[in-house]
Amino acid sequence: MSGSTTRMTMIEAIRSAHDLAMERDDKVVVFGEDVGYFGGVFRCTAGLQKKYGSHRCFDAPINESGIVGAGIGMATYGLKPVVEIQFADYVYPAYDQIVSEAARMRHRSAGQFTCPMVIRMPTGGGIFGGQTHSQSPEALFTHVSGLKVVVPSSPFDAKGLLLSAIDDPDPVIFLEPKRLYNGPFDGHHDKPVTPWKNHPLGEVPDGYETIPLGKAAIRREGSEVTVLAYGTMVYVAEAATEETGIDAEIIDLRTLMPLDVEAIITSVQKTGRCVVIHEATRTSGFGAELSATVQEACFYHLEAPVLRVTGWDTPYPHAQEWAYFPGPDRVGRALREVMED
Protein backbone atom coordinates (compact mmCIF):
# COMPACT_ATOMS: atom_id res chain seq x y z
CA MET A 1 0.00 0.00 0.00
CA SER A 2 1.47 3.32 -1.09
CA GLY A 3 0.35 6.91 -0.66
CA SER A 4 -2.10 8.37 1.82
CA THR A 5 -4.86 6.42 3.57
CA THR A 6 -8.13 7.24 5.31
CA ARG A 7 -10.22 5.40 7.88
CA MET A 8 -13.38 4.30 6.10
CA THR A 9 -16.43 2.16 6.63
CA MET A 10 -17.19 -0.35 3.89
CA ILE A 11 -19.91 2.02 2.67
CA GLU A 12 -17.40 4.85 2.33
CA ALA A 13 -14.84 2.58 0.65
CA ILE A 14 -17.39 1.46 -1.95
CA ARG A 15 -18.41 5.08 -2.53
CA SER A 16 -14.75 6.06 -2.96
CA ALA A 17 -14.22 3.30 -5.54
CA HIS A 18 -17.22 4.55 -7.55
CA ASP A 19 -15.91 8.10 -7.35
CA LEU A 20 -12.40 7.23 -8.52
CA ALA A 21 -13.66 5.02 -11.34
CA MET A 22 -16.10 7.67 -12.59
CA GLU A 23 -13.43 10.37 -12.39
CA ARG A 24 -10.93 8.23 -14.26
CA ASP A 25 -13.24 7.00 -17.04
CA ASP A 26 -16.23 8.86 -18.50
CA LYS A 27 -17.64 5.52 -19.69
CA VAL A 28 -18.43 4.42 -16.12
CA VAL A 29 -22.12 4.96 -15.33
CA VAL A 30 -23.91 4.10 -12.09
CA PHE A 31 -27.63 3.41 -11.70
CA GLY A 32 -30.23 1.40 -9.81
CA GLU A 33 -33.15 1.85 -7.43
CA ASP A 34 -32.65 5.02 -5.32
CA VAL A 35 -29.00 5.12 -6.38
CA GLY A 36 -28.99 8.65 -7.80
CA TYR A 37 -30.77 11.42 -5.89
CA PHE A 38 -30.92 9.58 -2.56
CA GLY A 39 -27.53 7.88 -2.88
CA GLY A 40 -28.68 4.30 -2.30
CA VAL A 41 -30.51 2.75 0.64
CA PHE A 42 -27.15 2.14 2.32
CA ARG A 43 -25.68 5.44 1.00
CA CYS A 44 -22.98 3.73 -1.06
CA THR A 45 -23.49 6.15 -3.97
CA ALA A 46 -24.23 9.33 -2.00
CA GLY A 47 -23.01 12.48 -3.72
CA LEU A 48 -22.17 10.88 -7.05
CA GLN A 49 -25.14 12.33 -8.92
CA LYS A 50 -24.38 15.82 -7.64
CA LYS A 51 -20.73 15.49 -8.68
CA TYR A 52 -21.09 13.75 -12.05
CA GLY A 53 -24.61 14.65 -13.15
CA SER A 54 -27.83 12.70 -13.63
CA HIS A 55 -26.63 11.30 -16.97
CA ARG A 56 -23.92 9.27 -15.21
CA CYS A 57 -25.56 8.45 -11.87
CA PHE A 58 -29.31 8.04 -11.99
CA ASP A 59 -32.32 6.27 -10.51
CA ALA A 60 -34.10 3.36 -12.15
CA PRO A 61 -37.62 1.99 -11.79
CA ILE A 62 -38.27 -0.95 -9.48
CA ASN A 63 -37.55 -3.44 -12.22
CA GLU A 64 -34.43 -5.56 -11.69
CA SER A 65 -34.72 -7.24 -15.07
CA GLY A 66 -34.87 -3.85 -16.74
CA ILE A 67 -31.94 -2.49 -14.71
CA VAL A 68 -29.65 -5.37 -15.64
CA GLY A 69 -30.97 -5.56 -19.21
CA ALA A 70 -30.27 -1.86 -19.77
CA GLY A 71 -26.82 -2.33 -18.26
CA ILE A 72 -26.05 -5.18 -20.66
CA GLY A 73 -27.04 -3.01 -23.61
CA MET A 74 -24.84 -0.18 -22.36
CA ALA A 75 -21.89 -2.53 -21.84
CA THR A 76 -22.26 -4.03 -25.30
CA TYR A 77 -22.09 -0.54 -26.78
CA GLY A 78 -18.93 0.43 -24.93
CA LEU A 79 -20.01 1.87 -21.60
CA LYS A 80 -19.03 0.44 -18.19
CA PRO A 81 -22.22 0.24 -16.14
CA VAL A 82 -22.12 -0.37 -12.39
CA VAL A 83 -25.65 -1.29 -11.40
CA GLU A 84 -27.02 -1.79 -7.92
CA ILE A 85 -29.67 -4.32 -6.97
CA GLN A 86 -31.09 -2.94 -3.73
CA PHE A 87 -30.86 -6.32 -1.94
CA ALA A 88 -29.49 -9.62 -3.27
CA ASP A 89 -32.93 -11.08 -2.50
CA TYR A 90 -34.34 -8.98 -5.37
CA VAL A 91 -31.97 -10.18 -8.08
CA TYR A 92 -34.09 -13.13 -9.21
CA PRO A 93 -36.19 -11.22 -11.80
CA ALA A 94 -32.87 -10.26 -13.43
CA TYR A 95 -31.43 -13.78 -13.33
CA ASP A 96 -32.35 -14.60 -16.92
CA GLN A 97 -30.65 -11.43 -18.17
CA ILE A 98 -27.52 -12.25 -16.15
CA VAL A 99 -27.32 -15.91 -17.18
CA SER A 100 -28.59 -15.82 -20.75
CA GLU A 101 -27.19 -12.48 -21.89
CA ALA A 102 -24.41 -11.00 -19.73
CA ALA A 103 -22.58 -14.24 -18.98
CA ARG A 104 -22.86 -15.53 -22.55
CA MET A 105 -22.02 -12.36 -24.49
CA ARG A 106 -18.31 -13.05 -25.07
CA HIS A 107 -18.83 -16.69 -26.08
CA ARG A 108 -21.98 -16.12 -28.13
CA SER A 109 -20.25 -13.47 -30.23
CA ALA A 110 -16.93 -15.34 -30.48
CA GLY A 111 -15.24 -12.45 -28.70
CA GLN A 112 -16.66 -9.68 -30.90
CA PHE A 113 -18.60 -8.28 -27.93
CA THR A 114 -17.97 -8.33 -24.20
CA CYS A 115 -20.07 -7.26 -21.25
CA PRO A 116 -17.93 -5.12 -18.91
CA MET A 117 -20.47 -4.50 -16.16
CA VAL A 118 -20.61 -4.84 -12.38
CA ILE A 119 -23.78 -5.90 -10.57
CA ARG A 120 -23.53 -4.84 -6.93
CA MET A 121 -25.87 -6.12 -4.23
CA PRO A 122 -25.98 -6.26 -0.42
CA THR A 123 -26.06 -9.87 0.76
CA GLY A 124 -26.45 -11.97 3.90
CA GLY A 125 -28.23 -11.66 7.22
CA GLY A 126 -27.52 -10.50 10.70
CA ILE A 127 -29.70 -7.37 10.42
CA PHE A 128 -33.12 -8.91 11.22
CA GLY A 129 -34.13 -8.61 7.57
CA GLY A 130 -36.13 -11.84 7.52
CA GLN A 131 -36.41 -14.10 4.51
CA THR A 132 -36.69 -11.26 1.95
CA HIS A 133 -33.64 -9.20 3.00
CA SER A 134 -31.13 -11.79 4.23
CA GLN A 135 -30.38 -14.27 1.46
CA SER A 136 -26.92 -15.28 0.26
CA PRO A 137 -27.32 -16.34 -3.40
CA GLU A 138 -23.63 -16.58 -4.37
CA ALA A 139 -23.85 -20.23 -5.47
CA LEU A 140 -26.45 -19.29 -8.09
CA PHE A 141 -23.77 -17.20 -9.78
CA THR A 142 -20.66 -19.32 -9.25
CA HIS A 143 -22.52 -22.07 -11.14
CA VAL A 144 -22.78 -19.88 -14.26
CA SER A 145 -19.89 -19.93 -16.73
CA GLY A 146 -18.85 -16.44 -17.77
CA LEU A 147 -19.42 -14.68 -14.45
CA LYS A 148 -16.92 -13.59 -11.83
CA VAL A 149 -18.15 -13.52 -8.23
CA VAL A 150 -16.61 -11.33 -5.53
CA VAL A 151 -17.39 -11.13 -1.78
CA PRO A 152 -15.28 -8.55 0.10
CA SER A 153 -14.96 -8.71 3.88
CA SER A 154 -13.50 -5.29 4.72
CA PRO A 155 -13.35 -1.67 3.53
CA PHE A 156 -9.79 -2.24 2.29
CA ASP A 157 -10.85 -5.20 0.15
CA ALA A 158 -14.15 -3.67 -0.94
CA LYS A 159 -12.47 -0.67 -2.55
CA GLY A 160 -9.62 -2.54 -4.23
CA LEU A 161 -11.81 -5.39 -5.46
CA LEU A 162 -14.54 -3.06 -6.76
CA LEU A 163 -12.00 -1.07 -8.75
CA SER A 164 -10.73 -4.34 -10.27
CA ALA A 165 -14.29 -5.43 -11.00
CA ILE A 166 -15.04 -2.19 -12.83
CA ASP A 167 -11.82 -2.59 -14.84
CA ASP A 168 -12.69 -6.18 -15.77
CA PRO A 169 -13.87 -6.77 -19.37
CA ASP A 170 -16.52 -9.30 -18.32
CA PRO A 171 -19.52 -9.26 -15.95
CA VAL A 172 -18.78 -9.32 -12.22
CA ILE A 173 -21.25 -10.10 -9.45
CA PHE A 174 -20.18 -8.02 -6.45
CA LEU A 175 -21.80 -9.24 -3.23
CA GLU A 176 -21.47 -6.89 -0.25
CA PRO A 177 -22.13 -8.45 3.19
CA LYS A 178 -24.45 -5.83 4.62
CA ARG A 179 -23.68 -6.76 8.23
CA LEU A 180 -20.10 -5.59 7.54
CA TYR A 181 -21.00 -2.18 6.11
CA ASN A 182 -20.28 -0.35 9.37
CA GLY A 183 -17.95 -2.72 11.19
CA PRO A 184 -16.60 -6.28 11.46
CA PHE A 185 -19.08 -8.72 13.02
CA ASP A 186 -17.94 -11.92 14.72
CA GLY A 187 -21.38 -13.38 15.42
CA HIS A 188 -21.59 -12.20 19.02
CA HIS A 189 -24.80 -10.24 18.56
CA ASP A 190 -25.09 -9.58 22.28
CA LYS A 191 -21.88 -7.54 22.38
CA PRO A 192 -21.34 -3.89 21.38
CA VAL A 193 -20.74 -3.24 17.68
CA THR A 194 -17.11 -2.79 16.69
CA PRO A 195 -16.60 0.09 14.20
CA TRP A 196 -14.18 -0.09 11.30
CA LYS A 197 -12.22 2.83 12.76
CA ASN A 198 -10.87 0.38 15.35
CA HIS A 199 -9.86 -2.30 12.82
CA PRO A 200 -6.68 -2.31 10.69
CA LEU A 201 -8.63 -3.23 7.53
CA GLY A 202 -10.58 -0.01 7.93
CA GLU A 203 -7.45 1.84 6.77
CA VAL A 204 -8.03 2.34 3.04
CA PRO A 205 -5.78 3.88 0.36
CA ASP A 206 -7.10 7.19 -0.95
CA GLY A 207 -5.80 6.55 -4.46
CA TYR A 208 -6.62 4.15 -7.26
CA GLU A 209 -5.19 0.93 -5.84
CA THR A 210 -6.69 -2.34 -7.07
CA ILE A 211 -6.74 -5.84 -5.59
CA PRO A 212 -6.56 -8.57 -8.25
CA LEU A 213 -9.57 -10.83 -8.63
CA GLY A 214 -8.90 -14.50 -7.90
CA LYS A 215 -6.46 -13.99 -5.03
CA ALA A 216 -7.35 -15.13 -1.51
CA ALA A 217 -5.91 -13.59 1.66
CA ILE A 218 -4.62 -15.43 4.72
CA ARG A 219 -6.26 -13.64 7.65
CA ARG A 220 -4.62 -15.84 10.27
CA GLU A 221 -1.73 -18.26 9.86
CA GLY A 222 -2.06 -21.60 11.64
CA SER A 223 -0.94 -25.21 11.58
CA GLU A 224 -3.78 -27.41 12.87
CA VAL A 225 -6.74 -26.82 10.54
CA THR A 226 -7.61 -24.70 7.50
CA VAL A 227 -10.79 -22.62 7.67
CA LEU A 228 -12.21 -21.47 4.32
CA ALA A 229 -14.50 -18.48 4.69
CA TYR A 230 -15.67 -15.31 2.97
CA GLY A 231 -17.62 -12.22 3.91
CA THR A 232 -18.94 -12.04 7.47
CA MET A 233 -17.82 -15.59 8.21
CA VAL A 234 -14.17 -14.50 8.23
CA TYR A 235 -14.72 -12.70 11.55
CA VAL A 236 -16.85 -15.52 12.94
CA ALA A 237 -13.96 -17.88 12.17
CA GLU A 238 -11.52 -15.57 13.95
CA ALA A 239 -13.73 -15.47 17.05
CA ALA A 240 -14.20 -19.27 17.07
CA THR A 241 -10.46 -19.81 16.71
CA GLU A 242 -9.67 -17.49 19.58
CA GLU A 243 -12.33 -19.03 21.85
CA THR A 244 -11.35 -22.66 21.18
CA GLY A 245 -7.61 -22.09 21.27
CA ILE A 246 -7.21 -24.17 18.11
CA ASP A 247 -4.40 -23.02 15.82
CA ALA A 248 -6.48 -22.50 12.68
CA GLU A 249 -5.32 -20.97 9.43
CA ILE A 250 -8.12 -18.71 8.19
CA ILE A 251 -8.32 -18.07 4.46
CA ASP A 252 -10.55 -15.25 3.24
CA LEU A 253 -11.40 -16.33 -0.30
CA ARG A 254 -12.48 -12.80 -1.38
CA THR A 255 -13.20 -14.01 -4.93
CA LEU A 256 -15.31 -17.15 -5.40
CA MET A 257 -14.93 -17.15 -9.18
CA PRO A 258 -12.16 -17.33 -10.15
CA LEU A 259 -11.24 -19.33 -7.07
CA ASP A 260 -7.72 -19.25 -5.61
CA VAL A 261 -7.32 -23.03 -5.58
CA GLU A 262 -3.57 -22.79 -5.10
CA ALA A 263 -3.94 -20.96 -1.78
CA ILE A 264 -6.47 -23.54 -0.58
CA ILE A 265 -4.32 -26.53 -1.53
CA THR A 266 -1.17 -25.05 -0.01
CA SER A 267 -2.91 -24.49 3.31
CA VAL A 268 -4.73 -27.82 3.54
CA GLN A 269 -1.62 -29.78 2.62
CA LYS A 270 0.08 -28.04 5.55
CA THR A 271 -2.68 -28.50 8.15
CA GLY A 272 -4.28 -31.79 7.04
CA ARG A 273 -7.76 -30.64 8.10
CA CYS A 274 -10.39 -28.30 6.68
CA VAL A 275 -13.58 -26.59 7.84
CA VAL A 276 -15.71 -24.63 5.36
CA ILE A 277 -18.04 -21.86 6.52
CA HIS A 278 -20.75 -19.90 4.75
CA GLU A 279 -24.01 -18.23 5.67
CA ALA A 280 -26.03 -19.56 2.71
CA THR A 281 -28.13 -22.71 2.89
CA ARG A 282 -26.17 -25.94 3.08
CA THR A 283 -27.40 -28.09 0.18
CA SER A 284 -25.67 -27.15 -3.09
CA GLY A 285 -24.07 -24.16 -1.38
CA PHE A 286 -20.63 -22.99 -2.44
CA GLY A 287 -19.21 -24.90 0.51
CA ALA A 288 -19.99 -28.14 -1.32
CA GLU A 289 -17.77 -27.02 -4.20
CA LEU A 290 -15.01 -26.06 -1.78
CA SER A 291 -15.29 -29.39 0.01
CA ALA A 292 -15.09 -31.29 -3.27
CA THR A 293 -12.07 -29.24 -4.37
CA VAL A 294 -10.22 -30.03 -1.15
CA GLN A 295 -11.18 -33.70 -1.34
CA GLU A 296 -9.96 -34.06 -4.91
CA ALA A 297 -6.74 -32.09 -4.54
CA CYS A 298 -5.70 -32.97 -0.99
CA PHE A 299 -7.10 -36.47 -0.38
CA TYR A 300 -3.82 -38.03 0.73
CA HIS A 301 -3.03 -35.09 3.02
CA LEU A 302 -6.36 -35.11 4.88
CA GLU A 303 -6.37 -36.51 8.41
CA ALA A 304 -10.12 -35.97 8.91
CA PRO A 305 -13.26 -35.44 6.79
CA VAL A 306 -13.91 -31.93 5.52
CA LEU A 307 -16.63 -30.30 7.64
CA ARG A 308 -19.13 -27.60 6.65
CA VAL A 309 -20.81 -25.03 8.89
CA THR A 310 -23.60 -23.25 7.03
CA GLY A 311 -27.08 -21.85 7.21
CA TRP A 312 -29.90 -24.37 7.45
CA ASP A 313 -31.94 -25.63 4.51
CA THR A 314 -34.83 -23.30 5.33
CA PRO A 315 -35.75 -19.74 4.41
CA TYR A 316 -34.04 -17.18 6.63
CA PRO A 317 -36.34 -16.92 9.67
CA HIS A 318 -38.11 -13.77 10.82
CA ALA A 319 -37.48 -14.90 14.38
CA GLN A 320 -34.60 -16.94 15.79
CA GLU A 321 -32.08 -15.11 13.59
CA TRP A 322 -29.12 -16.33 15.63
CA ALA A 323 -30.22 -19.96 15.52
CA TYR A 324 -29.87 -19.75 11.74
CA PHE A 325 -26.76 -17.57 11.52
CA PRO A 326 -23.57 -19.72 11.71
CA GLY A 327 -22.04 -18.16 14.80
CA PRO A 328 -18.80 -18.82 16.68
CA ASP A 329 -20.39 -21.53 18.85
CA ARG A 330 -21.27 -23.70 15.84
CA VAL A 331 -17.94 -23.01 14.16
CA GLY A 332 -16.12 -23.79 17.40
CA ARG A 333 -17.89 -27.15 17.67
CA ALA A 334 -16.81 -28.00 14.12
CA LEU A 335 -13.20 -27.06 14.89
CA ARG A 336 -13.19 -29.32 17.95
CA GLU A 337 -14.81 -32.16 16.00
CA VAL A 338 -12.33 -32.03 13.13
CA MET A 339 -9.44 -32.09 15.61
CA GLU A 340 -10.80 -35.24 17.29
CA ASP A 341 -10.55 -37.37 14.12
Secondary structure, 3 states (H helix, E strand, C coil): CCCCEEECCHHHHHHHHHHHHHHHCCCEEEEECCCCCCCCCCCCCCCHHHHHCCCCEEECCCCHHHHHHHHHHHHHCCCEEEEECCCHHHCHHHHHHHHHHHCCHHHHCCCCCCCCCEEEEEECCCCCCHHHCCCCCHHHHHCCCCCEEECCCCHHHHHHHHHHHHHCCCCEEEEEEHHHCCCCCCCCCCCCCCCHHHCHHHEEECCCCCCCCCCCEEEECCCCEEEEECCCHHHHHHHHHHHHCCCEEEEECCEEECCCHHHHHHHHHHHCCEEEEEEEECCCCHHHHHHHHHHHHHHHHCCCCCEEEEECCCCCCCCCHHHHCCCHHHHHHHHHHHHHC
